[in-house]
Amino acid sequence: MATFNLNINGKVREVDVDPSTPVLWVLRDHLGLVGTKYGCGIGQCGACTIHLDGKAVRSCITDVSEVGNQAITTIEGLSENADHPVQKAWLEHDVPQCGYCQSGQIMTAAALLKSNPNPKDEDIDTAMEGNICRCGTYTRIKKAIKTAARS
Amino acid sequence: MAYVKTTINRRSFIRSSVLAGGGLMLGFNWLAACTSNTTKVLKMSEDWYRINAYLKLGVNGIATIMSPNPEIGQNVKTSMPMIVAEELDINWDNVLVEQARLNTDLFTRQLAGGSQSIRQGWNGLRLAGATARRMLMEAVAQKWEVPVDEITTDLGVLYHNKSGKKAGYGEMASAAAKIKVPDKVQLKDVKDFKIIGTSRKNVDGPAIVTGKPLFGLDHKKDGMFIAMIVHPPAFGLKLKSVDDSAARSMPGIKDIFTFHTYNEGYQKQWSDTSAFTDLVAIVGNSTWEVINAKDALQPEWEPIKGTPGTPSRRESTDSYMSMMKTMSAKQGNVRRKDGNPEAAFKKAAKIIERNYTAPFLAHNTLEPMNFFADVTDDKAELIGPIQSPEFMEKTVAARLGLPLEKVDVQMTRAGGGFGRRLYGHFMVEAAIISRRIKAPVKLIYKREDDMTFGNYRPAYHAYYRAGLDSDNNLIAFQVRAGGMAESPLEANRFPAGAVDNYLAEDWVIDTNVTTAAFRAPSSNFIASAEQSFLDEVAEAAGKDPLEFRLELLNRAKTNPVGTHNDYEASRYAGVLELVKEKSGWGKEQPGINRGVAAYFCHNSYAANVLDIAIENDKPVVKKVYGAIDCGIVINPDAAVNMAEGGIVDGLGHSMYSELTITDGEPDQNNFDMYRLIRQSEAPESIEIHFVKNEIDPTGMGEPPFPPVMGALANALYRATGKRYYHQPFSTDL
């Protein structure tokens, strides 16, 4: 076990966990931040996507010991009042079906728009390729990203 | 306007109608909360009254409507309360929605399956709203001392036009709760609907996009442990022994033990399907610690000895595909025969014969199987994602030896269902683990455990034969279909009823690979096979594939063969006509290769036209048109979402997905090996149209899924010049 001081959603949180613990389980089990989802555990589905210093990463394959001083943003910290343009666009298009993958989709989309404010279809495909939506809401996801880009 | 007797679900109106409530409601409208700049936060008042099982009414006029059925992504948590709100005649903006827990006294059929929630809930939900509205009317009529027939309502307000009096529902909530439940009520005319037929946002949308705890995996209780299981790596193996010496001493581990899911001699019900019932449980403080201990276990496995009727062989994909091929060459069980098929085939000028196959599929709900259980000596609390709560409550009660009323089941939002969560062995496992450790526990399946546990979509094989006369009329049709371990045959569906000489046979091969309902069972394969085959028959007959289907449906409509045709030919033709019109079928578009298909299942009709272009030598799905007849559409945009999802899901599974097996062991156990459709593979656009009618609503969860697979195969043929007989099609591209 080791103590880590993590910068999560703008607050420093202290956890005492095994250094090999993936950030996903630190968030879910130790900090009660369950918006970040478990889907595969091997970085293949994107349900666990968070931001590290604004970049989308898979928290299920990111050990807590790798984080250091980087700022972690989770879906809970993406905006204060659910008013991030991506969240608003998701509601406008009523994207979710089961909803389980959507926090990961939103985090990936938000990171995409930060680095590329006006993504083309191909850019969206490339960025979102790692996020599985088992319900098949891909066409709405693409529309919502374009709406968010315009706002 | 019809008066309807309130006999359906009457107990749910009566039993609770005498209960007056009070206290703070925790229901919370996330939409209002998240758009606080535009809307006030919607909160139930501290004083509220339970009008019936579906409805609480606050003195502030806010209604909480209970959604009875499990929400698995089909959006019933929004659409079912919309039906209650419609008949109650309340402003939807003043409605909070709560998921009801399992209560078989108050609710009927709290099940997510067969696309039946709306169809079978329709009357009961309408009555719940209509009786409440009537009770409010009677209460206010008494207060104002006027005849109740002179009372009208509009969006939560009661009016007496003659005197000009009006009162909000909230003001009358207390009095209405004391009114006797009416014996009969008036239901609205379809033309008077204010909520049904208008698009309303998913009531959980704001909670979803902000990552609020909604799902089973998010549930937590003080003192709760995390558990995982280890199951045999192959069908046909069972646990021999397990060395847990290393794992037991690992940090955070509370206990490791083996258990049987079902008691000796327990008579399983349909929802108890489970290939692996001798399991190892690992229980610990946190998920990561449990995963590490699980990896350190050293289990040994041994072959299951075969008992009569229980094959213990360790199968491989190659072996079962060839077994099915052999079986398909023999005559099957005749399920329907019209005319004289053999004689007709003999005199046919042209005969077309084809074989189609599809592999096992894992459901792969993105939220893996999981459940929370807190079992004490005299009661059990179970919370999590389950499609069949009322069935699994019985299994859990039997396994724990508790009376049914001591088992409380609550449904969380489910991160996908697709049929997998109809089979709740994981609930039983969680209950057993909680009882053993005497503490609350959340059982979590790792993705690998989930994908390799079985309960797959069956592997299927279908043989088709068609005979055309010299004028290219379809005079004989045969289908012989089977699978491991169930047949996909729907003997009385189209083209049965449209061909004079028709033969339908089925067969089954038993297997120890457990199979289960998967979104649109049977139809999820047979639609594709049949619709691909009809495309080839149309081609052989020199006819347009869409017109060919319409011609057959016209025959089934005007002069049907046989008396047990499961479908309405006019509605079937209706979706084809609609998709024909909306897609501009028949107009050549340069570079576009089109396929068409239609299917009827789960009481609804769906047709697709699918456009493929070849880009960089690869077929790309540019656009899919969908036409659907599901009767009255409750929540149009949500229904469109379901149809879009069904199309993407159908494309994905028929194009990319398969679960193969070697020596009983699934070859894929996670998404690096099991291919699901991804963003770049989804169609560029999807356009959905509904047939407008006033027929009672039928399901939307499953019907949009099957036909698109046939439309894809047919469009691929036009794009590549090759027919696709074996799913997933991508292996033949």
Chai-1 contact restraints between the chains, C-beta under 6 A:
chainA,res_idxA,chainB,res_idxB,connection_type,confidence,min_distance_angstrom,max_distance_angstrom,comment,restraint_id
A,T21,B,W288,contact,1.0,0.0,6.0,A-B,restraint_1
A,W25,B,T287,contact,1.0,0.0,6.0,A-B,restraint_2
A,W25,B,W288,contact,1.0,0.0,6.0,A-B,restraint_3
A,D29,B,S286,contact,1.0,0.0,6.0,A-B,restraint_4
A,D29,B,T287,contact,1.0,0.0,6.0,A-B,restraint_5
A,V34,B,P213,contact,1.0,0.0,6.0,A-B,restraint_6
A,V34,B,D218,contact,1.0,0.0,6.0,A-B,restraint_7
A,G35,B,G211,contact,1.0,0.0,6.0,A-B,restraint_8
A,G39,B,L366,contact,1.0,0.0,6.0,A-B,restraint_9
A,C40,B,R447,contact,1.0,0.0,6.0,A-B,restraint_10
A,C40,B,N670,contact,1.0,0.0,6.0,A-B,restraint_11
A,C40,B,F671,contact,1.0,0.0,6.0,A-B,restraint_12
A,G41,B,R447,contact,1.0,0.0,6.0,A-B,restraint_13
A,I42,B,N670,contact,1.0,0.0,6.0,A-B,restraint_14
A,Q44,B,F671,contact,1.0,0.0,6.0,A-B,restraint_15
A,Q44,B,D672,contact,1.0,0.0,6.0,A-B,restraint_16
A,C45,B,F671,contact,1.0,0.0,6.0,A-B,restraint_17
A,I75,B,G211,contact,1.0,0.0,6.0,A-B,restraint_18
A,E76,B,G211,contact,1.0,0.0,6.0,A-B,restraint_19
A,A82,B,C34,contact,1.0,0.0,6.0,A-B,restraint_20
A,A82,B,P206,contact,1.0,0.0,6.0,A-B,restraint_21
A,A82,B,T210,contact,1.0,0.0,6.0,A-B,restraint_22
A,Q87,B,V209,contact,1.0,0.0,6.0,A-B,restraint_23
A,W90,B,V209,contact,1.0,0.0,6.0,A-B,restraint_24
A,L91,B,G205,contact,1.0,0.0,6.0,A-B,restraint_25
A,D94,B,K201,contact,1.0,0.0,6.0,A-B,restraint_26
A,D94,B,N202,contact,1.0,0.0,6.0,A-B,restraint_27
A,D94,B,D637,contact,1.0,0.0,6.0,A-B,restraint_28
A,P96,B,I208,contact,1.0,0.0,6.0,A-B,restraint_29
A,Q97,B,G73,contact,1.0,0.0,6.0,A-B,restraint_30
A,Q97,B,G645,contact,1.0,0.0,6.0,A-B,restraint_31
A,C98,B,G73,contact,1.0,0.0,6.0,A-B,restraint_32
A,C98,B,G415,contact,1.0,0.0,6.0,A-B,restraint_33
A,C98,B,G416,contact,1.0,0.0,6.0,A-B,restraint_34
A,G99,B,I208,contact,1.0,0.0,6.0,A-B,restraint_35
A,Y100,B,L366,contact,1.0,0.0,6.0,A-B,restraint_36
A,Y100,B,E367,contact,1.0,0.0,6.0,A-B,restraint_37
A,Y100,B,G415,contact,1.0,0.0,6.0,A-B,restraint_38
A,C101,B,L366,contact,1.0,0.0,6.0,A-B,restraint_39
A,Q102,B,I208,contact,1.0,0.0,6.0,A-B,restraint_40
A,S103,B,G211,contact,1.0,0.0,6.0,A-B,restraint_41
A,D125,B,Q679,contact,1.0,0.0,6.0,A-B,restraint_42
A,D125,B,S680,contact,1.0,0.0,6.0,A-B,restraint_43
A,M128,B,Q679,contact,1.0,0.0,6.0,A-B,restraint_44
A,E129,B,R678,contact,1.0,0.0,6.0,A-B,restraint_45
A,E129,B,Q679,contact,1.0,0.0,6.0,A-B,restraint_46
A,E129,B,S680,contact,1.0,0.0,6.0,A-B,restraint_47
A,I132,B,L676,contact,1.0,0.0,6.0,A-B,restraint_48
A,R134,B,L366,contact,1.0,0.0,6.0,A-B,restraint_49
A,R134,B,G416,contact,1.0,0.0,6.0,A-B,restraint_50
A,C135,B,G73,contact,1.0,0.0,6.0,A-B,restraint_51
A,C135,B,G645,contact,1.0,0.0,6.0,A-B,restraint_52
A,G136,B,G645,contact,1.0,0.0,6.0,A-B,restraint_53
A,G136,B,V648,contact,1.0,0.0,6.0,A-B,restraint_54
A,G136,B,D649,contact,1.0,0.0,6.0,A-B,restraint_55
A,Y138,B,V648,contact,1.0,0.0,6.0,A-B,restraint_56
A,Y138,B,Q679,contact,1.0,0.0,6.0,A-B,restraint_57
A,Y138,B,A682,contact,1.0,0.0,6.0,A-B,restraint_58
A,T139,B,E644,contact,1.0,0.0,6.0,A-B,restraint_59
A,T139,B,A682,contact,1.0,0.0,6.0,A-B,restraint_60
A,T139,B,I686,contact,1.0,0.0,6.0,A-B,restraint_61
